[in-house]
Structure formats: structure tokens, C-alpha cells
Amino acid sequence: MWQQEDTEIAHAESVHDEARGMRGVRFVIELGHIDPLDAAAVWWDQHGSARELFPGAECEMQSGSYREPSFVLRMSVSLPGASRFTQTSRFSAERVSPEVFVVVVDAFEENMLWTRGRATHRFSPGPDGTTLLEVTSLYAPKVPIAVLNQASLAAARAHQRRYLSGRRPTDEEREQFLSAIGAGPRADA
């Protein structure tokens, strides 16, 4: 489950995208001994992530599917000390090299925290058979950017705990992600 703790990661850096009017944070964390493809496949299943990290979260696919390179998902969850948080985002995935996978999340619908958000998650091989996750989170914030940066770091740590505890993709999660990046059978084939 997601916990609001341990939001300090060495070498986190502030980033700005002046063209989009967004700012945020970039950092890298090690996910443990998991293949980058498997790590990305677990992450790609947003319904599964929501169930594991935010019990009680509601997810609704707005368009596309996990087998396509892009989908739109609406997620709603109760946040501690706040009202219900709703986010509608476009997720897209690609294989940028044989062992590197990128998932981009474009939170295009305004909510209580930002007018727009964009996060890039890059899964790549790390030292000694580990996987590194590089996250770049950008926002056009409605709240102090430090709050959003800490939430991004906390979410990455929550995912890291899933991998370190031995979480691996199910056969279905792996097949869906392979299909999304064009390396497996398509649902419409």
C-alpha cells in the first residue's frame, strides 16, 4: 500500500519545461532484481497498481486497452486529509531499445492538485541484474510543487516496495504489455 514516507531520494533534481509551463522533479531508483520488461509490465497494469497501492481506488478505462500502445484511464481514490481525488490520464508505452521501456502518463484533465501533469517512467537495466526506474514528473501545479514532488517520490518508493517484495507480472500482464509495445499478439488480431 502507498505510504506517505521516505520521500527523499539521493540525486533528485528539480526540472522545468518552460514551453509547457510545467515544473517538477527527476530521479532514479533501483527496483531490485527484476527484468526491465517485467517491471514495466507490472507498472502498465494500472488497475492492478491501484488495487495494490490504493485499496478502494476506482478505475475506469475511457478508451483503448492494456493491449494497445495507448489508453485513457480515469482513476478516483480517497486521499488522507483530502476529498476524493480524480485523475484522467493518457498512458502510452514504447520499447526504445531492446532492454529499455518508457511509459508516459499525460494527466490532461484538471483536478484539485494541478491543471496538467506529465510523468515519464523509463525502465532500464541497472548494475548486477537490477532494473533502474528513472522518473520525470512535471506539473502545472495548483498546490506547492514540493507537495507534488514528494508525492511522486513516495509513489515511486511504493512501486519499489512491490518489486523488492517479489512482485512479478502475471502471464496476462506480461502478454498485455508485450502487445502494447508491438511485441506480442494484438487483441484485434
CYANA upper distance limits for C-alpha pairs under 8 A (distance plus 0.5 A):
  1 MET  CA     52 GLU  CA      6.34
  1 MET  CA     53 LEU  CA      4.45
  1 MET  CA     54 PHE  CA      6.57
  1 MET  CA     55 PRO  CA      7.94
  1 MET  CA    158 ALA  CA      7.38
  2 TRP  CA     53 LEU  CA      5.30
  2 TRP  CA     54 PHE  CA      6.86
  2 TRP  CA    154 ALA  CA      7.96
  2 TRP  CA    155 ALA  CA      7.13
  2 TRP  CA    158 ALA  CA      5.79
  3 GLN  CA    154 ALA  CA      7.48
  3 GLN  CA    158 ALA  CA      7.50
  4 GLN  CA    151 ALA  CA      8.05
  4 GLN  CA    154 ALA  CA      6.57
  5 GLU  CA    154 ALA  CA      6.93
  6 ASP  CA    154 ALA  CA      7.11
  6 ASP  CA    157 ARG  CA      7.98
  7 THR  CA    150 GLN  CA      5.98
  7 THR  CA    151 ALA  CA      8.04
  7 THR  CA    153 LEU  CA      5.73
  7 THR  CA    154 ALA  CA      5.65
  7 THR  CA    157 ARG  CA      8.16
  8 GLU  CA     12 ALA  CA      8.46
  8 GLU  CA    150 GLN  CA      8.28
  8 GLU  CA    153 LEU  CA      7.65
  9 ILE  CA     27 PHE  CA      7.72
  9 ILE  CA     29 ILE  CA      8.18
  9 ILE  CA    153 LEU  CA      7.84
 10 ALA  CA     27 PHE  CA      8.44
 11 HIS  CA     27 PHE  CA      6.95
 11 HIS  CA     28 VAL  CA      8.31
 12 ALA  CA     25 VAL  CA      7.11
 12 ALA  CA     26 ARG  CA      6.15
 12 ALA  CA     27 PHE  CA      5.00
 12 ALA  CA     28 VAL  CA      7.97
 13 GLU  CA     25 VAL  CA      6.04
 13 GLU  CA     26 ARG  CA      5.81
 13 GLU  CA     27 PHE  CA      7.01
 14 SER  CA     23 ARG  CA      7.96
 14 SER  CA     24 GLY  CA      6.24
 14 SER  CA     25 VAL  CA      5.04
 14 SER  CA     26 ARG  CA      6.92
 15 VAL  CA     23 ARG  CA      6.13
 15 VAL  CA     24 GLY  CA      5.77
 15 VAL  CA     25 VAL  CA      5.81
 15 VAL  CA     26 ARG  CA      7.02
 15 VAL  CA    138 LEU  CA      8.08
 16 HIS  CA     21 GLY  CA      8.24
 16 HIS  CA     22 MET  CA      6.42
 16 HIS  CA     23 ARG  CA      4.71
 16 HIS  CA     24 GLY  CA      6.89
 16 HIS  CA    138 LEU  CA      7.92
 17 ASP  CA     21 GLY  CA      6.43
 17 ASP  CA     22 MET  CA      5.63
 17 ASP  CA     23 ARG  CA      6.47
 17 ASP  CA    138 LEU  CA      8.15
 18 GLU  CA     22 MET  CA      6.85
 18 GLU  CA     23 ARG  CA      8.39
 21 GLY  CA    140 ALA  CA      6.82
 22 MET  CA    117 GLY  CA      8.31
 22 MET  CA    138 LEU  CA      6.04
 22 MET  CA    139 TYR  CA      5.35
 22 MET  CA    140 ALA  CA      5.19
 22 MET  CA    141 PRO  CA      8.20
 23 ARG  CA    137 SER  CA      8.33
 23 ARG  CA    138 LEU  CA      5.36
 23 ARG  CA    139 TYR  CA      5.88
 23 ARG  CA    140 ALA  CA      7.19
 23 ARG  CA    145 ILE  CA      8.10
 24 GLY  CA    136 THR  CA      7.98
 24 GLY  CA    137 SER  CA      5.95
 24 GLY  CA    138 LEU  CA      4.87
 24 GLY  CA    139 TYR  CA      6.52
 24 GLY  CA    145 ILE  CA      7.16
 24 GLY  CA    148 LEU  CA      8.11
 24 GLY  CA    149 ASN  CA      6.58
 25 VAL  CA    135 VAL  CA      8.43
 25 VAL  CA    136 THR  CA      6.33
 25 VAL  CA    137 SER  CA      5.96
 25 VAL  CA    138 LEU  CA      7.21
 25 VAL  CA    149 ASN  CA      6.38
 26 ARG  CA    134 GLU  CA      7.74
 26 ARG  CA    135 VAL  CA      6.02
 26 ARG  CA    136 THR  CA      4.78
 26 ARG  CA    137 SER  CA      6.91
 27 PHE  CA    134 GLU  CA      6.24
 27 PHE  CA    135 VAL  CA      6.02
 27 PHE  CA    136 THR  CA      7.24
 28 VAL  CA    132 LEU  CA      7.09
 28 VAL  CA    133 LEU  CA      6.00
 28 VAL  CA    134 GLU  CA      4.74
 28 VAL  CA    135 VAL  CA      6.75
 29 ILE  CA    132 LEU  CA      6.26
 29 ILE  CA    133 LEU  CA      5.89
 29 ILE  CA    134 GLU  CA      7.10
 29 ILE  CA    156 ALA  CA      8.31
 29 ILE  CA    160 GLN  CA      8.36
 30 GLU  CA    126 GLY  CA      7.85
 30 GLU  CA    130 THR  CA      7.41
 30 GLU  CA    131 THR  CA      6.39
 30 GLU  CA    132 LEU  CA      5.03
 30 GLU  CA    133 LEU  CA      6.73
 30 GLU  CA    160 GLN  CA      7.95
 31 LEU  CA     39 ALA  CA      8.48
 31 LEU  CA    130 THR  CA      7.17
 31 LEU  CA    131 THR  CA      5.89
 31 LEU  CA    132 LEU  CA      6.37
 31 LEU  CA    133 LEU  CA      7.26
 31 LEU  CA    160 GLN  CA      5.66
 31 LEU  CA    163 TYR  CA      6.54
 31 LEU  CA    164 LEU  CA      7.07
 32 GLY  CA    130 THR  CA      5.44
 32 GLY  CA    131 THR  CA      6.53
 32 GLY  CA    132 LEU  CA      8.49
 32 GLY  CA    160 GLN  CA      8.28
 32 GLY  CA    163 TYR  CA      7.14
 32 GLY  CA    164 LEU  CA      6.19
 33 HIS  CA    129 GLY  CA      6.36
 33 HIS  CA    130 THR  CA      4.85
 33 HIS  CA    131 THR  CA      7.03
 33 HIS  CA    164 LEU  CA      8.17
 34 ILE  CA     38 ASP  CA      7.06
 34 ILE  CA     39 ALA  CA      6.81
 34 ILE  CA    129 GLY  CA      7.97
 34 ILE  CA    130 THR  CA      6.44
 34 ILE  CA    131 THR  CA      6.52
 34 ILE  CA    163 TYR  CA      7.72
 34 ILE  CA    168 ARG  CA      8.19
 35 ASP  CA     39 ALA  CA      6.70
 35 ASP  CA    125 PRO  CA      7.90
 35 ASP  CA    129 GLY  CA      8.13
 35 ASP  CA    130 THR  CA      7.55
 35 ASP  CA    131 THR  CA      6.71
 36 PRO  CA     40 ALA  CA      6.62
 36 PRO  CA     99 GLU  CA      7.01
 36 PRO  CA    100 VAL  CA      7.21
 36 PRO  CA    101 PHE  CA      7.62
 36 PRO  CA    123 PHE  CA      5.80
 36 PRO  CA    124 SER  CA      5.93
 36 PRO  CA    125 PRO  CA      6.71
 36 PRO  CA    131 THR  CA      6.00
 36 PRO  CA    132 LEU  CA      8.22
 37 LEU  CA     41 ALA  CA      6.59
 37 LEU  CA     99 GLU  CA      7.54
 37 LEU  CA    100 VAL  CA      8.12
 37 LEU  CA    101 PHE  CA      7.38
 37 LEU  CA    123 PHE  CA      8.07
 38 ASP  CA     42 VAL  CA      6.76
 38 ASP  CA    168 ARG  CA      7.04
 38 ASP  CA    169 PRO  CA      6.43
 38 ASP  CA    174 ARG  CA      7.29
 39 ALA  CA     43 TRP  CA      6.82
 39 ALA  CA    123 PHE  CA      7.72
 39 ALA  CA    131 THR  CA      8.23
 39 ALA  CA    163 TYR  CA      7.96
 39 ALA  CA    168 ARG  CA      7.77
 39 ALA  CA    169 PRO  CA      8.00
 40 ALA  CA     44 TRP  CA      6.43
 40 ALA  CA    101 PHE  CA      7.33
 40 ALA  CA    102 VAL  CA      8.46
 40 ALA  CA    103 VAL  CA      8.22
 40 ALA  CA    123 PHE  CA      6.94
 40 ALA  CA    177 PHE  CA      8.26
 41 ALA  CA     45 ASP  CA      7.25
 41 ALA  CA    169 PRO  CA      6.67
 41 ALA  CA    173 GLU  CA      6.30
 41 ALA  CA    174 ARG  CA      5.88
 41 ALA  CA    176 GLN  CA      8.20
 41 ALA  CA    177 PHE  CA      5.78
 41 ALA  CA    178 LEU  CA      8.44
 42 VAL  CA     48 GLY  CA      8.41
 42 VAL  CA     49 SER  CA      8.19
 42 VAL  CA    168 ARG  CA      7.16
 42 VAL  CA    169 PRO  CA      5.55
 42 VAL  CA    170 THR  CA      8.47
 42 VAL  CA    173 GLU  CA      6.96
 42 VAL  CA    174 ARG  CA      8.08
 43 TRP  CA     49 SER  CA      7.18
 43 TRP  CA    159 HIS  CA      8.42
 44 TRP  CA     66 TYR  CA      7.88
 44 TRP  CA    103 VAL  CA      8.18
 44 TRP  CA    173 GLU  CA      8.36
 44 TRP  CA    177 PHE  CA      7.32
 45 ASP  CA     49 SER  CA      6.83
 45 ASP  CA     66 TYR  CA      7.44
 45 ASP  CA    173 GLU  CA      7.02
 46 GLN  CA     50 ALA  CA      6.46
 47 HIS  CA     51 ARG  CA      6.75
 47 HIS  CA     59 CYS  CA      6.71
 48 GLY  CA     52 GLU  CA      6.69
 49 SER  CA     53 LEU  CA      6.31
 49 SER  CA     54 PHE  CA      8.23
 50 ALA  CA     54 PHE  CA      5.55
 50 ALA  CA     55 PRO  CA      7.33
 50 ALA  CA     57 ALA  CA      6.46
 50 ALA  CA     58 GLU  CA      8.27
 50 ALA  CA     59 CYS  CA      8.20
 51 ARG  CA     55 PRO  CA      5.69
 51 ARG  CA     56 GLY  CA      7.63
 51 ARG  CA     57 ALA  CA      7.17
 53 LEU  CA    158 ALA  CA      7.68
 54 PHE  CA     77 VAL  CA      7.57
 56 GLY  CA     77 VAL  CA      7.24
 56 GLY  CA     78 SER  CA      8.31
 57 ALA  CA     75 MET  CA      7.42
 57 ALA  CA     76 SER  CA      6.17
 57 ALA  CA     77 VAL  CA      5.01
 57 ALA  CA     78 SER  CA      7.83
 58 GLU  CA     75 MET  CA      6.08
 58 GLU  CA     76 SER  CA      5.65
 58 GLU  CA     77 VAL  CA      6.95
 59 CYS  CA     73 LEU  CA      7.30
 59 CYS  CA     74 ARG  CA      6.20
 59 CYS  CA     75 MET  CA      4.96
 59 CYS  CA     76 SER  CA      7.07
 60 GLU  CA     73 LEU  CA      6.26
 60 GLU  CA     74 ARG  CA      5.72
 60 GLU  CA     75 MET  CA      6.99
 61 MET  CA     65 SER  CA      7.75
 61 MET  CA     71 PHE  CA      7.99
 61 MET  CA     72 VAL  CA      6.61
 61 MET  CA     73 LEU  CA      5.05
 61 MET  CA     74 ARG  CA      6.89
 62 GLN  CA     71 PHE  CA      8.03
 62 GLN  CA     72 VAL  CA      5.70
 62 GLN  CA     73 LEU  CA      5.86
 62 GLN  CA     74 ARG  CA      7.15
 63 SER  CA     71 PHE  CA      6.05
 63 SER  CA     72 VAL  CA      5.64
 63 SER  CA     73 LEU  CA      7.75
 64 GLY  CA     68 GLU  CA      6.83
 64 GLY  CA     70 SER  CA      6.94
 64 GLY  CA     71 PHE  CA      4.83
 64 GLY  CA     72 VAL  CA      7.00
 65 SER  CA     70 SER  CA      7.86
 65 SER  CA     71 PHE  CA      6.07
 66 TYR  CA     70 SER  CA      8.18
 66 TYR  CA     71 PHE  CA      7.43
 66 TYR  CA    176 GLN  CA      6.10
 66 TYR  CA    177 PHE  CA      7.28
 66 TYR  CA    180 ALA  CA      7.09
 67 ARG  CA    175 GLU  CA      8.34
 67 ARG  CA    176 GLN  CA      5.03
 67 ARG  CA    177 PHE  CA      6.77
 67 ARG  CA    178 LEU  CA      8.18
 67 ARG  CA    179 SER  CA      5.54
 67 ARG  CA    180 ALA  CA      5.13
 67 ARG  CA    186 ARG  CA      6.85
 67 ARG  CA    187 ALA  CA      6.89
 68 GLU  CA    176 GLN  CA      8.43
 68 GLU  CA    179 SER  CA      7.07
 68 GLU  CA    180 ALA  CA      4.82
 68 GLU  CA    181 ILE  CA      8.13
 68 GLU  CA    186 ARG  CA      7.96
 69 PRO  CA     92 SER  CA      6.00
 69 PRO  CA     93 ALA  CA      5.95
 69 PRO  CA     94 GLU  CA      7.57
 69 PRO  CA    179 SER  CA      8.28
 69 PRO  CA    180 ALA  CA      4.73
 69 PRO  CA    181 ILE  CA      6.34
 69 PRO  CA    182 GLY  CA      8.15
 70 SER  CA     90 ARG  CA      7.35
 70 SER  CA     91 PHE  CA      5.91
 70 SER  CA     92 SER  CA      4.74
 70 SER  CA     93 ALA  CA      7.13
 70 SER  CA    180 ALA  CA      7.94
 71 PHE  CA     90 ARG  CA      6.17
 71 PHE  CA     91 PHE  CA      5.91
 71 PHE  CA     92 SER  CA      7.22
 72 VAL  CA     88 THR  CA      7.51
 72 VAL  CA     89 SER  CA      6.04
 72 VAL  CA     90 ARG  CA      4.84
 72 VAL  CA     91 PHE  CA      6.70
 73 LEU  CA     88 THR  CA      6.16
 73 LEU  CA     89 SER  CA      6.06
 73 LEU  CA     90 ARG  CA      7.05
 73 LEU  CA     91 PHE  CA      8.19
 74 ARG  CA     86 THR  CA      7.60
 74 ARG  CA     87 GLN  CA      6.18
 74 ARG  CA     88 THR  CA      4.70
 74 ARG  CA     89 SER  CA      7.01
 75 MET  CA     86 THR  CA      6.12
 75 MET  CA     87 GLN  CA      5.83
 75 MET  CA     88 THR  CA      6.86
 76 SER  CA     84 ARG  CA      7.17
 76 SER  CA     85 PHE  CA      6.02
 76 SER  CA     86 THR  CA      4.75
 76 SER  CA     87 GLN  CA      6.94
 77 VAL  CA     84 ARG  CA      6.11
 77 VAL  CA     85 PHE  CA      5.85
 77 VAL  CA     86 THR  CA      7.08
 78 SER  CA     82 ALA  CA      7.74
 78 SER  CA     83 SER  CA      6.67
 78 SER  CA     84 ARG  CA      4.88
 78 SER  CA     85 PHE  CA      6.47
 79 LEU  CA     83 SER  CA      6.83
 79 LEU  CA     84 ARG  CA      6.73
 79 LEU  CA     85 PHE  CA      7.04
 85 PHE  CA    111 ASN  CA      8.04
 85 PHE  CA    112 MET  CA      7.72
 86 THR  CA    111 ASN  CA      7.16
 87 GLN  CA    107 ALA  CA      7.26
 87 GLN  CA    109 GLU  CA      7.36
 87 GLN  CA    110 GLU  CA      8.40
 87 GLN  CA    111 ASN  CA      7.16
 88 THR  CA    107 ALA  CA      6.37
 88 THR  CA    108 PHE  CA      7.26
 88 THR  CA    109 GLU  CA      6.20
 89 SER  CA    105 VAL  CA      6.72
 89 SER  CA    106 ASP  CA      5.78
 89 SER  CA    107 ALA  CA      4.65
 89 SER  CA    108 PHE  CA      6.47
 89 SER  CA    109 GLU  CA      7.65
 90 ARG  CA    104 VAL  CA      8.47
 90 ARG  CA    105 VAL  CA      6.20
 90 ARG  CA    106 ASP  CA      5.58
 90 ARG  CA    107 ALA  CA      6.98
 90 ARG  CA    108 PHE  CA      7.95
 91 PHE  CA    103 VAL  CA      7.37
 91 PHE  CA    104 VAL  CA      6.20
 91 PHE  CA    105 VAL  CA      5.15
 91 PHE  CA    106 ASP  CA      7.00
 92 SER  CA    103 VAL  CA      6.08
 92 SER  CA    104 VAL  CA      5.80
 92 SER  CA    105 VAL  CA      7.20
 93 ALA  CA    101 PHE  CA      7.76
 93 ALA  CA    102 VAL  CA      6.20
 93 ALA  CA    103 VAL  CA      4.94
 93 ALA  CA    104 VAL  CA      7.00
 93 ALA  CA    180 ALA  CA      7.25
 93 ALA  CA    181 ILE  CA      6.69
 94 GLU  CA    101 PHE  CA      6.32
 94 GLU  CA    102 VAL  CA      6.00
 94 GLU  CA    103 VAL  CA      7.19
 94 GLU  CA    180 ALA  CA      8.14
 94 GLU  CA    181 ILE  CA      5.59
 95 ARG  CA     99 GLU  CA      8.11
 95 ARG  CA    100 VAL  CA      6.47
 95 ARG  CA    101 PHE  CA      5.00
 95 ARG  CA    102 VAL  CA      6.92
 95 ARG  CA    181 ILE  CA      6.54
 96 VAL  CA    100 VAL  CA      6.15
 96 VAL  CA    101 PHE  CA      6.31
 96 VAL  CA    102 VAL  CA      7.42
 97 SER  CA    101 PHE  CA      7.76
 99 GLU  CA    124 SER  CA      6.71
 99 GLU  CA    125 PRO  CA      7.31
100 VAL  CA    122 ARG  CA      7.53
100 VAL  CA    123 PHE  CA      6.15
100 VAL  CA    124 SER  CA      5.14
100 VAL  CA    125 PRO  CA      7.78
101 PHE  CA    122 ARG  CA      6.30
101 PHE  CA    123 PHE  CA      5.70
101 PHE  CA    124 SER  CA      7.23
102 VAL  CA    120 THR  CA      7.40
102 VAL  CA    121 HIS  CA      6.06
102 VAL  CA    122 ARG  CA      4.98
102 VAL  CA    123 PHE  CA      6.80
103 VAL  CA    120 THR  CA      6.42
103 VAL  CA    121 HIS  CA      5.63
103 VAL  CA    122 ARG  CA      7.08
104 VAL  CA    118 ARG  CA      7.74
104 VAL  CA    119 ALA  CA      6.23
104 VAL  CA    120 THR  CA      4.99
104 VAL  CA    121 HIS  CA      6.74
105 VAL  CA    117 GLY  CA      8.49
105 VAL  CA    118 ARG  CA      6.05
105 VAL  CA    119 ALA  CA      5.59
105 VAL  CA    120 THR  CA      6.91
106 ASP  CA    116 ARG  CA      8.31
106 ASP  CA    117 GLY  CA      6.56
106 ASP  CA    118 ARG  CA      5.04
106 ASP  CA    119 ALA  CA      7.14
107 ALA  CA    116 ARG  CA      6.18
107 ALA  CA    117 GLY  CA      5.25
107 ALA  CA    118 ARG  CA      6.33
108 PHE  CA    115 THR  CA      8.14
108 PHE  CA    116 ARG  CA      5.70
108 PHE  CA    117 GLY  CA      7.06
109 GLU  CA    115 THR  CA      7.37
109 GLU  CA    116 ARG  CA      6.84
110 GLU  CA    114 TRP  CA      6.46
110 GLU  CA    115 THR  CA      4.69
110 GLU  CA    116 ARG  CA      6.27
111 ASN  CA    115 THR  CA      6.79
112 MET  CA    142 LYS  CA      7.60
113 LEU  CA    141 PRO  CA      6.68
113 LEU  CA    142 LYS  CA      5.70
113 LEU  CA    143 VAL  CA      6.28
113 LEU  CA    148 LEU  CA      8.45
114 TRP  CA    139 TYR  CA      6.91
114 TRP  CA    140 ALA  CA      6.03
114 TRP  CA    141 PRO  CA      4.71
114 TRP  CA    142 LYS  CA      5.30
114 TRP  CA    143 VAL  CA      7.64
115 THR  CA    139 TYR  CA      8.13
115 THR  CA    140 ALA  CA      6.04
115 THR  CA    141 PRO  CA      6.83
115 THR  CA    142 LYS  CA      7.38
116 ARG  CA    139 TYR  CA      6.29
116 ARG  CA    140 ALA  CA      5.81
116 ARG  CA    141 PRO  CA      7.91
117 GLY  CA    137 SER  CA      7.92
117 GLY  CA    138 LEU  CA      6.13
117 GLY  CA    139 TYR  CA      4.77
117 GLY  CA    140 ALA  CA      6.85
118 ARG  CA    137 SER  CA      6.40
118 ARG  CA    138 LEU  CA      5.67
118 ARG  CA    139 TYR  CA      6.88
119 ALA  CA    135 VAL  CA      7.39
119 ALA  CA    136 THR  CA      5.97
119 ALA  CA    137 SER  CA      4.75
119 ALA  CA    138 LEU  CA      6.61
120 THR  CA    134 GLU  CA      8.35
120 THR  CA    135 VAL  CA      6.15
120 THR  CA    136 THR  CA      5.66
120 THR  CA    137 SER  CA      7.04
121 HIS  CA    133 LEU  CA      7.01
121 HIS  CA    134 GLU  CA      6.25
121 HIS  CA    135 VAL  CA      5.26
121 HIS  CA    136 THR  CA      7.27
122 ARG  CA    132 LEU  CA      8.36
122 ARG  CA    133 LEU  CA      6.02
122 ARG  CA    134 GLU  CA      5.53
122 ARG  CA    135 VAL  CA      7.02
123 PHE  CA    131 THR  CA      7.13
123 PHE  CA    132 LEU  CA      6.29
123 PHE  CA    133 LEU  CA      5.29
123 PHE  CA    134 GLU  CA      7.19
124 SER  CA    131 THR  CA      6.12
124 SER  CA    132 LEU  CA      5.83
124 SER  CA    133 LEU  CA      7.16
125 PRO  CA    129 GLY  CA      7.37
125 PRO  CA    130 THR  CA      6.62
125 PRO  CA    131 THR  CA      5.15
125 PRO  CA    132 LEU  CA      6.50
126 GLY  CA    130 THR  CA      5.29
126 GLY  CA    131 THR  CA      5.24
126 GLY  CA    132 LEU  CA      5.72
127 PRO  CA    131 THR  CA      8.19
137 SER  CA    149 ASN  CA      7.98
137 SER  CA    152 SER  CA      7.41
139 TYR  CA    145 ILE  CA      8.30
139 TYR  CA    148 LEU  CA      8.42
141 PRO  CA    145 ILE  CA      6.76
141 PRO  CA    148 LEU  CA      8.40
143 VAL  CA    147 VAL  CA      7.54
143 VAL  CA    148 LEU  CA      8.14
144 PRO  CA    148 LEU  CA      7.65
145 ILE  CA    149 ASN  CA      6.59
146 ALA  CA    150 GLN  CA      6.56
147 VAL  CA    151 ALA  CA      6.73
148 LEU  CA    152 SER  CA      6.68
149 ASN  CA    153 LEU  CA      6.80
150 GLN  CA    154 ALA  CA      6.54
151 ALA  CA    155 ALA  CA      6.55
152 SER  CA    156 ALA  CA      6.78
153 LEU  CA    157 ARG  CA      6.75
154 ALA  CA    158 ALA  CA      6.69
155 ALA  CA    159 HIS  CA      6.83
156 ALA  CA    160 GLN  CA      6.58
157 ARG  CA    161 ARG  CA      6.73
158 ALA  CA    162 ARG  CA      7.09
159 HIS  CA    163 TYR  CA      7.09
160 GLN  CA    164 LEU  CA      6.61
161 ARG  CA    165 SER  CA      6.46
162 ARG  CA    166 GLY  CA      7.25
162 ARG  CA    167 ARG  CA      5.98
163 TYR  CA    167 ARG  CA      5.40
163 TYR  CA    168 ARG  CA      7.48
169 PRO  CA    173 GLU  CA      6.02
169 PRO  CA    174 ARG  CA      6.30
170 THR  CA    174 ARG  CA      6.74
171 ASP  CA    175 GLU  CA      6.60
172 GLU  CA    176 GLN  CA      6.52
173 GLU  CA    177 PHE  CA      6.74
174 ARG  CA    178 LEU  CA      6.62
175 GLU  CA    179 SER  CA      6.63
175 GLU  CA    184 GLY  CA      7.16
175 GLU  CA    185 PRO  CA      8.35
176 GLN  CA    180 ALA  CA      6.67
176 GLN  CA    184 GLY  CA      8.42
177 PHE  CA    181 ILE  CA      6.80
178 LEU  CA    182 GLY  CA      6.71
178 LEU  CA    183 ALA  CA      5.35
178 LEU  CA    184 GLY  CA      5.38
178 LEU  CA    185 PRO  CA      8.33
179 SER  CA    183 ALA  CA      5.98
179 SER  CA    184 GLY  CA      4.70
179 SER  CA    185 PRO  CA      5.94
179 SER  CA    186 ARG  CA      5.93
179 SER  CA    187 ALA  CA      8.48
180 ALA  CA    184 GLY  CA      8.24
180 ALA  CA    186 ARG  CA      8.28
182 GLY  CA    186 ARG  CA      8.41
185 PRO  CA    189 ALA  CA      7.26
